[in-house]
Amino acid sequence: MRFHVELGENIRMAVDAVWSHRFRSALTILGIVIGICTVVTIGSITSGLRQGIVTFFAEFGPDNIFLNRFDRDPNSPGSPKELKRKPILPEYAAYIRENVRAVEDVALELFISSETSGFLTAKVPGYETDNLMLVGFSANAFTIQPRELAEGRFFTPQEEARAARVCVIGPQIREALFPDGNALGRTISVAGAEYTVVGVFASAKGGFFGENRQDMQIVIPYETARLRFPTEDRLIIVSRARPGMREEAYEEIRQLLRRLRKTPPGLPDDFGLSTTDQIIRRLDSILSMVVLASIVLSSLGLMVGGIGVMNIMLVSVTERTKEIGVRKAIGARKVDIIVQFLTEAVTLTGIGGVMGIAVAFLATLAIGKLVPALAAPVPPWALLLGMATSVTVGIFFGTWPAMKAANLDPVEALRYE
């Protein structure tokens, strides 16, 4: 009971001390507010970003395995080491389909790049755009990686087999080329060839900073793309594993590709093989580094705030020397004095932590309004980290002033003027 009374009294005294020097206290905790606000805001933004990325890759299919020449996005230029790798051959798809029993189906996706095929633009009379991705899909790709249509249909296996010049476009392409919204049956010109629009994709889910590049795709039949762009080698082979057999399929494909490409034992794979959860894990490691960097940067503000707390507490000890002498004279122990001043320091930084979290909430709401894709609730771990950090700063930087107060000689303290 005595502990609860003393704790309540210490908190009351701490609040009174902070309130009696409001302006000084506000300036002191400014660094704490900035540091905590940074940690919580970055935590919220990365949480919203990750949520969009997870949704984006979930659309790729949990049982799918992606075979690529590079270890990254096929639209990326690739590292110098990756550029030395042999291309992924379309024949590999047949080998996988015939030899990997854990695979249910295999699709081909050819990404057309401006590096090898020239500057890409899409045109209709009166409108054009260069903000596009031109991709050749085998007809079964829409089954392996299901996508919703806003209108129209996908092209058929027969259209792919005869290399028909048809296409399915993303909603951003429709908006850029057909402001009236009527795209079906109309013709667009891409890289010097004309294609009839047979379908329009629905807006894709998720994305990076609110952008999903699937919304700017123009998808043509794989055979059409192969004949139209014979030098293009940015090929992805998508294999859908049988339910519950993805890991087995992954290893079988890996071993098959090593044999087909004659990769010597002991050397690393000269191809990229990945699943959606592997991609998400890699992105998580990047986001973790972003959060860590934000914590390091915010620690500078916290250190400045902590030094300010130490300074104000030392001043407080000096100003209240006689009060400390009186408390000691009537029986207060060293530990009582230490707890009193530590409580005051933690109260000071705790107020800064609460204010920092409040500012972070407002900043997160503002960012969510400006960039809806980053709108996300403040994650609980960020709140806990923010409060724990503010309390830790108070204890760390308040210990020396508290020890100094506890070690004052009561006789000398009572004489102090």
For each residue, the residues with C-beta under 8 A, 3 or more apart:
1: 4 5
2: 5 6
3: 6 7
4: 1 7 8
5: 1 2 8 9
6: 2 3 9 10 336 339
7: 3 4 10 11 339 343
8: 4 5 11 12
9: 5 6 12 13
10: 6 7 13 14 339 340 343 344
11: 7 8 14 15 343 347
12: 8 9 15 16
13: 9 10 16 17 340 343 344
14: 10 11 17 18 340 343 344 346 347 348
15: 11 12 18 19 347
16: 12 13 19 20
17: 13 14 20 21 316 344
18: 14 15 21 22 25 344 347 348 351
19: 15 16 22 25
20: 16 17
21: 17 18 24 25 312
22: 18 19 25 26
23: 26 27
24: 21 27 28 312
25: 18 19 21 22 28 29 312 348 351
26: 22 23 29 30
27: 23 24 30 308
28: 24 25 305 308 309 311 312 348
29: 25 26 32 33 305 308 309 348 349 351 352 355
30: 26 27 33 34 305 308 352
31: 34 35 301 302 303 304 305 306 308 352
32: 29 35 36 301 302 305 306 309 349 352 353 356 390 393
33: 29 30 36 37 305 352 355 356 359
34: 30 31 37 38 298 301 305 356
35: 31 32 38 39 298 299 300 301 302 305 356 389
36: 32 33 39 40 298 302 352 353 355 356 357 360 386 389 390
37: 33 34 40 41 356 357 359 360 363
38: 34 35 41 42 294 297 298 301
39: 35 36 42 43 294 295 298 360 382 385 386 389
40: 36 37 43 44 356 357 360 361 364 378 382 383 385 386
41: 37 38 44 45 360 363 364 367
42: 38 39 45 46 290 291 294 298
43: 39 40 46 47 291 378 379 381 382 385
44: 40 41 47 48 360 364 367 376 377 378 379 382
45: 41 42 48 49 364 367 374 376
46: 42 43 49 50 287 290 291
47: 43 44 50 51 376 377 378 379 382
48: 44 45 51 52 368 373 374 375 376
49: 45 46 52 53 208 209 287 373 374
50: 46 47 53 54 283 284 287
51: 47 48 54 55 206 376
52: 48 49 55 56 206 207 208 209 210 373 374
53: 49 50 56 57 206 207 208 280 283
54: 50 51 57 58 206 280
55: 51 52 58 59 205 206 207
56: 52 53 59 204 205 206 207 208 212
57: 53 54 60 206 276 279 280
58: 54 55 62 205 206 276
59: 55 56 145 147 204 205 206 214
60: 57 64 66 145 276
61: 64 144 145 146 240 276
62: 58 246 276 277
63: 104 240 241 242 243 246
64: 60 61 144 145 238 239 240 241 275 276
65: 103 238 239 240 241 246 249 250 253 273 274 275
66: 60 236 237 238 272 273 274 275
67: 88 92 96 236 237 238 239 253 257 271 272 273
68: 71 72 74 88 235 236 271 272 273 274
69: 74 78 82 85 86 87 88 233 234 235 271 272
70: 73 74 76 78 79 82 85 272
71: 68 82 272 274
72: 68 76 78 272
73: 70 76
74: 68 69 70 111 234 235 236
75: 111 113 133 213 234
76: 70 72 73
77: 83 115
78: 69 70 72 82 83
79: 70 82 83
80: 83 84
81: 84 85
82: 69 70 71 78 79 85 272
83: 77 78 79 80
84: 80 81
85: 69 70 81 82 270 271
86: 69 261 270
87: 69 233 235
88: 67 68 69 92 233 235 236 237 271
89: 92 235
90: 93 108 226 235 237
91: 94 95
92: 67 88 89 95 96 237 257 260
93: 90 96 97 106 107 108 237
94: 91 97 98 106
95: 91 92 98 99 256 260
96: 67 92 93 99 100 103 106 237 239 253 256
97: 93 94 100 103 105 106
98: 94 95
99: 95 96 252 256
100: 96 97 103 239 249 252 253 256
101: 252
102: 241 242 245 246 248 249 252
103: 65 96 97 100 106 239 240 241 242 249 252 253
104: 63 240 241 242
105: 97 140 143 144 239 240
106: 93 94 96 97 103 144 237 238 239 240
107: 93 137 138 140 141 143 144 145 237 238 240
108: 90 93 136 137 138 141 222 235 236 237 238
109: 135 136 137 138 141 222 235 236 237 238
110: 135 136 222 225 226 229 232 234 235 236
111: 74 75 133 134 135 232 234 235 236
112: 116 117 120 134 135 136 191 225 229 232 234
113: 75 116 117 232 234
114: 117 118 119 120
115: 77
116: 112 113 229 231 232 233 234
117: 112 113 114 120 191 229 231 232
118: 114 191
119: 114 130
120: 112 114 117 130 132 134 190 191
121: 128 129 130 132 190 191
122: 128 129 130 132 173 176 177 188 189 190 218
123: 127 128 177 188 189 190
124: 127 128 177 178 186 187 188 189
125:
126:
127: 123 124 176 177 178 179
128: 121 122 123 124 177
129: 121 122 132 173 176 177
130: 119 120 121 122
131: 172 176 216
132: 120 121 122 129 173 190 216 217 218
133: 75 111 213 216 217 218
134: 111 112 120 190 191 217 218 220 225
135: 109 110 111 112 217 218 219 220 225
136: 108 109 110 112 219 220 221 222 223 224 225 226 229
137: 107 108 109 141 142 219 220 221 222
138: 107 108 109 141 160 221 222
139: 142 154 155 156 157 159 160 221 222
140: 105 107 143 144 157
141: 107 108 109 137 138 144 145 222 238
142: 137 139 145 146 147 154
143: 105 107 140 146
144: 61 64 105 106 107 140 141 238 240
145: 59 60 61 64 107 141 142 238
146: 61 142 143
147: 59 142 201 202 204 214
148: 201 202
149: 152 153 154 168 199 200 201 202
150: 171 200 201 202 203
151: 183 184 199 200
152: 149 168 183 184 197 198 199 200
153: 149 198 199
154: 139 142 149 168 198 199
155: 139 159 160 164 166 167 168 198 199 220 221
156: 139 159 160
157: 139 140 160 161
158: 161 162
159: 139 155 156 162 164 166 221
160: 138 139 155 156 157 163 164 221 222 223 224
161: 157 158 223
162: 158 159 223
163: 160 221 223 224 226 227
164: 155 159 160 221 224
165: 193 194 195 196 220 224
166: 155 159 195 196 197 198 220 221 224
167: 155 188 190 195 196 197 198 218 219 220
168: 149 152 154 155 197 198 199 200 201 218 219
169: 173 174 177 183 188 197 199 200 201 217 218 219
170: 173 174 200 201 204 214 215 216 217 218
171: 150 174 175 200 201 202 203 215
172: 131 175 176 215 216
173: 122 129 132 169 170 176 177 188 216 217 218
174: 169 170 171 177 178 181 183 200
175: 171 172 178 179
176: 122 127 129 131 172 173
177: 122 123 124 127 128 129 169 173 174 183 188
178: 124 127 174 175 181 182 183 186
179: 127 175
180:
181: 174 178
182: 178 186
183: 151 152 169 174 177 178 186 197 200
184: 151 152 197 198 199 200
185: 196 197 198
186: 124 178 182 183 196 197
187: 124 194 195 196 197
188: 122 123 124 167 169 173 177 194 195 197 218
189: 122 123 124 192 193 194 195
190: 120 121 122 123 132 134 167 193 195 218
191: 112 117 118 120 121 134 228 229
192: 189
193: 165 189 190 228
194: 165 187 188 189
195: 165 166 167 187 188 189 190 218 220
196: 165 166 167 185 186 187
197: 152 166 167 168 169 183 184 185 186 187 188 200
198: 152 153 154 155 166 167 168 184 185
199: 149 151 152 153 154 155 168 169 184
200: 149 150 151 152 168 169 170 171 174 183 184 197
201: 147 148 149 150 168 169 170 171 204 214 215 217
202: 147 148 149 150 171
203: 150 171 212 215
204: 56 59 147 170 201 207 212 214 215
205: 55 56 58 59 212
206: 51 52 53 54 55 56 57 58 59 212
207: 52 53 55 56 204 210 211 212 213 373
208: 49 52 53 56 211 212
209: 49 52 371 373 374
210: 52 207 371 372 373 374
211: 207 208 215 373
212: 56 203 204 205 206 207 208 215
213: 75 133 207 216 217
214: 59 147 170 201 204 217
215: 170 171 172 201 203 204 211 212
216: 131 132 133 170 172 173 213
217: 132 133 134 135 169 170 173 201 213 214
218: 122 132 133 134 135 167 168 169 170 173 188 190 195
219: 135 136 137 167 168 169
220: 134 135 136 137 155 165 166 167 195 224 225 228
221: 136 137 138 139 155 159 160 163 164 166 224 225
222: 108 109 110 136 137 138 139 141 160 225 226
223: 136 160 161 162 163 226 227
224: 136 160 163 164 165 166 220 221 227 228
225: 110 112 134 135 136 220 221 222 228 229 232
226: 90 110 136 163 222 223 229 230
227: 163 223 224 230
228: 191 193 220 224 225
229: 110 112 116 117 136 191 225 226 232
230: 226 227
231: 116 117
232: 110 111 112 113 116 117 225 229
233: 69 87 88 116
234: 69 74 75 110 111 112 113 116
235: 68 69 74 87 88 89 90 108 109 110 111
236: 66 67 68 74 88 108 109 110 111
237: 66 67 88 90 92 93 96 106 107 108 109
238: 64 65 66 67 106 107 108 109 141 144 145
239: 64 65 67 96 100 103 105 106 249 253
240: 61 63 64 65 103 104 105 106 107 144
241: 63 64 65 102 103 104 245 246 248 249 250
242: 63 102 103 104 245 249
243: 63
244:
245: 102 241 242 248 249
246: 62 63 65 102 241 249 250 275
247: 250 251
248: 102 241 245 251 252
249: 65 100 102 103 239 241 242 245 246 252 253
250: 65 241 246 247 253 254 273 275
251: 247 248 254 255
252: 99 100 101 102 103 248 249 255 256
253: 65 67 96 100 103 239 249 250 256 257 273
254: 250 251 257 258 269 273
255: 251 252 258 259
256: 95 96 99 100 252 253 259 260
257: 67 92 253 254 260 261 263 269 271 273
258: 254 255 261 263 269
259: 255 256 262 263
260: 92 95 256 257
261: 86 257 258 270 271
262: 259
263: 257 258 259 267 269 270
264: 267
265:
266:
267: 263 264 270
268:
269: 254 257 258 263 272 273
270: 85 86 261 263 267
271: 67 68 69 85 88 257 261
272: 66 67 68 69 70 71 72 82 269
273: 65 66 67 68 250 253 254 257 269
274: 65 66 68 71 278 279
275: 64 65 66 246 250 278 279
276: 57 58 60 61 62 64 279 280
277: 62 280 281
278: 274 275 281 282
279: 57 274 275 276 282 283
280: 53 54 57 276 277 283 284
281: 277 278 284 285
282: 278 279 285 286
283: 50 53 279 280 286 287
284: 50 280 281 287 288
285: 281 282 288 289
286: 282 283 289 290
287: 46 49 50 283 284 290 291
288: 284 285 291 292
289: 285 286 292 293
290: 42 46 286 287 293 294
291: 42 43 46 287 288 294 295
292: 288 289 295 296
293: 289 290 296 297
294: 38 39 42 290 291 297 298
295: 39 291 292 298 299
296: 292 293 299 300
297: 38 293 294 300 301
298: 34 35 36 38 39 42 294 295 301 302
299: 35 295 296 302 303
300: 35 296 297 303 304
301: 31 32 34 35 38 297 298 304 305
302: 31 32 35 36 298 299 305 306 389 393
303: 31 299 300 306 307
304: 31 300 301 307 308
305: 28 29 30 31 32 33 34 35 301 302 308 309 349 352 393
306: 31 32 302 303 309 310 349 393 396 397
307: 303 304 310 311 397
308: 27 28 29 30 31 304 305 311 312
309: 28 29 32 305 306 312 313 345 348 349 393 394 397 398
310: 306 307 313 314 397 398 400 401
311: 28 307 308 314 315
312: 21 24 25 28 308 309 315 316 348
313: 309 310 316 317 341 344 345 348 397 398 401 402
314: 310 311 317 318 400 401 404
315: 311 312 318 319
316: 17 312 313 319 320 341 344 401
317: 313 314 320 321 324 341 401 404 405 408
318: 314 315 321
319: 315 316
320: 316 317 323 324 405
321: 317 318 324 325 408 413 416
322: 325 326 413 414 416 417
323: 320 326 327
324: 317 320 321 327 328 337 405 408 410 413
325: 321 322 328 329 408 410 411 412 413 414 415 416
326: 322 323 329 330 414
327: 323 324 330 332 336 337 340
328: 324 325 331 332 337 408 410 413
329: 325 326 410 414
330: 326 327
331: 328
332: 327 328 336 337
333: 336 337
334: 337 338 406 407
335: 338 339 406
336: 6 327 332 333 339 340
337: 324 327 328 332 333 334 340 341 402 405 406
338: 334 335 341 342 402 403 405 406
339: 6 7 10 335 336 342 343 402
340: 10 13 14 327 336 337 343 344 402 405
341: 313 316 317 337 338 344 345 398 401 402 405 406
342: 338 339 345 346 394 395 398 399 402
343: 7 10 11 13 14 339 340 346 347
344: 10 13 14 17 18 313 316 340 341 347 348 398
345: 309 313 341 342 348 349 394 395 397 398 401 402
346: 14 342 343 349 350 391 394 395 398
347: 11 14 15 18 343 344 350 351 394
348: 14 18 25 28 29 309 312 313 344 345 351 352 394
349: 29 32 305 306 309 345 346 352 353 390 391 393 394 397
350: 346 347 353 354 387 390 391 394
351: 18 25 29 347 348 354 355
352: 29 30 31 32 33 36 305 348 349 355 356 390
353: 32 36 349 350 356 357 386 387 389 390 391
354: 350 351 357 358 387
355: 29 33 36 351 352 358 359
356: 32 33 34 35 36 37 40 352 353 359 360 386 390
357: 36 37 40 353 354 360 361 378 383 386 387
358: 354 355 361 362
359: 33 37 355 356 362 363
360: 36 37 39 40 41 44 356 357 363 364 378 382 386
361: 40 357 358 364 365 378
362: 358 359 365 366
363: 37 41 359 360 366 367
364: 40 41 44 45 360 361 367 368 376 378
365: 361 362 368 369
366: 362 363 369 370
367: 41 44 45 363 364 370 371 374 375
368: 48 364 365 371 372 374 375 376
369: 365 366 372 375
370: 366 367
371: 209 210 367 368 374 375
372: 210 368 369 375
373: 48 49 52 207 209 210 211
374: 45 48 49 52 209 210 367 368 371
375: 48 367 368 369 371 372
376: 44 45 47 48 51 364 368 379
377: 44 47
378: 40 43 44 47 357 360 361 364 382 383
379: 43 44 47 376 382 383
380: 383 384
381: 43 384 385
382: 39 40 43 44 47 360 378 379 385 386
383: 40 357 378 379 380 386 387
384: 380 381 387 388
385: 39 40 43 381 382 388 389
386: 36 39 40 353 356 357 360 382 383 389 390
387: 350 353 354 357 383 384 390 391
388: 384 385 391 392
389: 35 36 39 302 353 385 386 392 393
390: 32 36 349 350 352 353 356 386 387 393 394
391: 346 349 350 353 387 388 394 395
392: 388 389 395 396
393: 32 302 305 306 309 349 389 390 396 397
394: 309 342 345 346 347 348 349 350 390 391 397 398
395: 342 345 346 391 392 398 399
396: 306 392 393 399
397: 306 307 309 310 313 345 349 393 394 400
398: 309 310 313 341 342 344 345 346 394 395 401 402
399: 342 395 396 402 403
400: 310 314 397 403 404
401: 310 313 314 316 317 341 345 398 404 405
402: 313 337 338 339 340 341 342 345 398 399 405 406
403: 338 399 400 406 407
404: 314 317 400 401 407 408
405: 317 320 324 337 338 340 341 401 402 408
406: 334 335 337 338 341 402 403
407: 334 403 404
408: 317 321 324 325 328 404 405 412 413
409: 412 413
410: 324 325 328 329 413 414
411: 325 414 415
412: 325 408 409 415 416
413: 321 322 324 325 328 408 409 410 416
414: 322 325 326 329 410 411
415: 325 411 412
416: 321 322 325 412 413
417: 322
